[in-house]
Amino acid sequence: MSTPLVDVLEPLDLRDVFRGAAASTWVVTGSSSAGHVGFTAISIVSVSVDPPLVSFNISKTSSSLATISRSRRAALHLLSDEQHSVASRFAGHRDRRFVEDGTWSVDDGGLPLIHGGAARLVTEIVDLVDVGDSFIAVARVDTADITGRPPLVHHAGGYHPLSALTTTPNGA
């Protein structure tokens, strides 16, 4: 009698695979009468040009899920290469994300706005797709602001300026 393949294989941890991939670093923010929410994300993806759609993952255990799923609105901030501390803050404990330190404000639509980023998309969630331990949020982009600042990149478990990943040891 043979052993099923599933019993032989070790559980796969995709985090080990994706540590080797470089990805843009974003902060997703939302707001409701209960307050502001936000989290660091590296899963922002362009889905469609016409209509302009993007997607991002949000964990089923995220403290931001209820607000974003109810309000159906989110601001997506592509962090600039000088925003390591912002990325770390929004990846940390939710009570420390919106400290009053001048790094953010509230826009005219009531969404938190992270200052100093490379770009910002204001979106409306058009679908939440239940997938494994997360939801994939599909969002229509209503406005886009681009500053021209270089982006912050997530690679090997840390945040890095893009130039740090593209510079070779020989300077070539």
Number of C-alpha atoms within 10 A of each C-alpha: 3 4 7 8 7 8 8 8 8 7 8 8 8 8 10 11 10 13 14 12 11 18 19 20 25 30 24 27 24 26 23 15 7 7 10 19 25 26 24 22 22 18 16 22 13 13 15 11 9 7 9 14 19 21 20 21 19 23 15 15 10 13 15 20 17 15 21 23 17 11 14 18 21 25 26 27 28 29 27 27 21 18 22 18 10 22 23 15 20 22 16 13 11 16 10 11 18 19 10 9 7 9 14 15 15 12 11 8 9 12 19 24 22 24 17 18 26 21 21 23 20 22 21 19 20 14 15 18 11 13 11 9 10 17 18 18 22 22 24 23 19 12 11 13 12 12 11 10 15 17 23 25 24 24 19 14 13 12 21 22 17 19 13 10 12 10 10 9 6 5 6 6
